[in-house]
Amino acid sequence: MLYELARSFLFKLSPETAHKLIMDNVDWAVPLGLVKLIARTPRESPVNVMGLRFPNAVGLAAGMDKTGSHVSSLGGMGFGHIEVGTITPRPQPGNPKPRCWRIIPAKGIINHMGFNNCGIDQAISNLRSADGFKLRGGILGINIGKQNSTPLSGALADYVECMDKLYSLADYLAIDISCPNTPELTKLQGADELDPLLKGLADKRKELEDRDSRRVPITVKISPDLDDDAVRRAADQFVQYGMDAVTATNTTLSRDKVKGLPNSDMVGGLSGRPLFERATAVVRVLSEHLKGELPIIASGGVMTAEDAVAKMEAGASLVQLYTGFIYSGPAVIAEAADAIADWQKKNAQN
Ligand SMILES: Cc1cc2nc3c(=O)[nH]c(=O)nc-3n(C[C@H](O)[C@H](O)[C@H](O)COP(=O)(O)O)c2cc1C
C-alpha cells in the first residue's frame, strides 16, 4: 500500500529521474530503517552456487547500480547478491536521453541506456562501500562489457582489462554479451565469435587465479532473442571453456507482447512481465540441455514470488530481478526469497 503510494509519485517522473531520486536517497533511507516500513527481511535460506554461499536465492540484476555506489544499501533491502555494472574500461555517457520508457499496462520497461557508467577506476573506488554487504555474507557480482566505441575485434581486450582490474573485488564476474544497446555486442554470441572470446576469458582467469590464489567464478549472460539451438550451442561452448554459470536472460528486442501499447515502439531492450515467458523458456532449454553441468541464473520478468518459484521449477539455481523491483517494490525481494526457500524445502522432502 505504502509502496503503491510512492510508486504513483515516482511514475509521474521520467524513469531516469525516478531512478536518480531513489539512488540519491537509498544510502540514508535504508540504514535509517525506512525500507522496513514497506518490506520485511527475508529468512536466511543459503544456497551454494558456483562454489559460493549465497544468503538467499534472490539478487539484483545488473543495470540498477551501474557504478557500484550503493551495494550495501541495496543489499540492506534483502538481496542475497547484487550484480553491479555493466562496467566498461573507461567512463562513458551512454546513449542520448530520453533512453528509458515504462510500458505501464504491461508492467514492462524499454531501455536504451547503452552502458552509461563511470569506468573501472571510479568503480574500484565506489566498491569500497560494498564491504558492509560482503561482511554480512552478501555476494557481489561485477558485470563487465565492452566500450561502445570498441569494435568487435577489440572486445576481448576490453573484457580482459576489466577482469584484470576488478577480479580481486568480485565474488563472481558476469560477462555481458547480450545487451541490445551496445553496437554489435550481441554478435559475440555467434559460434565463431564466442570461441575466441571464451578462450581469452578462460586464459585470463587462469592468469588471475594464479596471481590472486583465488578462482573467481564467471557467468555469461545471454539474450532471449537467440533461438533454442543457438542457446544449446552457446551452452556447450560455456562448458567447453570452463565457465561457471549462465545467466538467462538479458532484455529482448521482441515487441510481440506489447504491440500497440504506449511507448512500445521505442528503441531498446524490453524487460519485465512481457519478457517472463521467453526468458523462462530459455532457462528450461538450458536446464534440459545442460543436465546440471552448469548452474543457471534466471533473469527476466520476475514480478512476484510465484514468478521466482517458476524460474526455479524451470531449472534455475538463482533468480535476479530488476523491473519487478520497480513495479512491485522492495517487498518482492523477501516474498520471492522465502517462497523459493519453501519450495526447496518441499522438494527436499519429496
Ligand atoms: C534500465 C535498465 C538497465 C539495464 N542495464 C543493464 C546492464 O547495464 N547490464 C546488463 O547486463 N543488464 C542490464 N539490464 C538488464 C537486467 O539486468 C535484466 O537482465 C533484465 O532487465 C531482465 O530482468 P527484469 O525483467 O527483472 O528487469 C538493464 C535493465 C534495465 C531495465
The ligand as a MOL file (V3000), in Angstrom:
LIG
                    3D

  0  0  0     0  0            999 V3000
M  V30 BEGIN CTAB
M  V30 COUNTS 31 33 0 0 0
M  V30 BEGIN ATOM
M  V30 1 C 17.1450 0.3490 -17.1310 0
M  V30 2 C 17.8320 -0.9790 -17.2960 0
M  V30 3 C 19.2140 -1.0100 -17.4310 0
M  V30 4 C 19.8730 -2.2380 -17.5840 0
M  V30 5 N 21.2470 -2.2640 -17.6910 0
M  V30 6 C 21.8890 -3.4520 -17.7840 0
M  V30 7 C 23.3010 -3.5050 -17.8410 0
M  V30 8 O 23.9940 -2.4860 -17.7690 0
M  V30 9 N 23.8870 -4.7270 -17.9790 0
M  V30 10 C 23.1700 -5.8980 -18.0180 0
M  V30 11 O 23.7490 -6.9780 -18.1240 0
M  V30 12 N 21.8210 -5.8660 -17.9580 0
M  V30 13 C 21.1770 -4.6840 -17.8380 0
M  V30 14 N 19.8130 -4.6560 -17.7670 0
M  V30 15 C 19.0650 -5.9380 -17.8560 0
M  V30 16 C 18.7330 -6.5030 -16.4770 0
M  V30 17 O 19.8800 -6.8370 -15.7820 0
M  V30 18 C 17.8560 -7.7550 -16.6090 0
M  V30 19 O 18.6220 -8.7980 -17.1580 0
M  V30 20 C 16.6270 -7.5480 -17.4850 0
M  V30 21 O 16.0530 -6.2870 -17.2250 0
M  V30 22 C 15.5790 -8.6300 -17.2660 0
M  V30 23 O 15.1750 -8.6830 -15.9360 0
M  V30 24 P 13.8740 -7.9280 -15.3610 0
M  V30 25 O 12.7280 -8.3120 -16.2440 0
M  V30 26 O 13.7540 -8.4120 -13.9580 0
M  V30 27 O 14.1660 -6.4750 -15.4290 0
M  V30 28 C 19.1300 -3.4480 -17.6070 0
M  V30 29 C 17.7390 -3.3890 -17.4590 0
M  V30 30 C 17.0890 -2.1890 -17.2970 0
M  V30 31 C 15.5900 -2.1760 -17.1470 0
M  V30 END ATOM
M  V30 BEGIN BOND
M  V30 1 1 1 2
M  V30 2 1 2 3
M  V30 3 2 2 30
M  V30 4 2 3 4
M  V30 5 1 4 5
M  V30 6 1 4 28
M  V30 7 2 5 6
M  V30 8 1 6 7
M  V30 9 1 6 13
M  V30 10 2 7 8
M  V30 11 1 7 9
M  V30 12 1 9 10
M  V30 13 2 10 11
M  V30 14 1 10 12
M  V30 15 2 12 13
M  V30 16 1 13 14
M  V30 17 1 14 15
M  V30 18 1 14 28
M  V30 19 1 15 16
M  V30 20 1 16 17
M  V30 21 1 16 18
M  V30 22 1 18 19
M  V30 23 1 18 20
M  V30 24 1 20 21
M  V30 25 1 20 22
M  V30 26 1 22 23
M  V30 27 1 23 24
M  V30 28 2 24 25
M  V30 29 1 24 26
M  V30 30 1 24 27
M  V30 31 2 28 29
M  V30 32 1 29 30
M  V30 33 1 30 31
M  V30 END BOND
M  V30 END CTAB
M  END
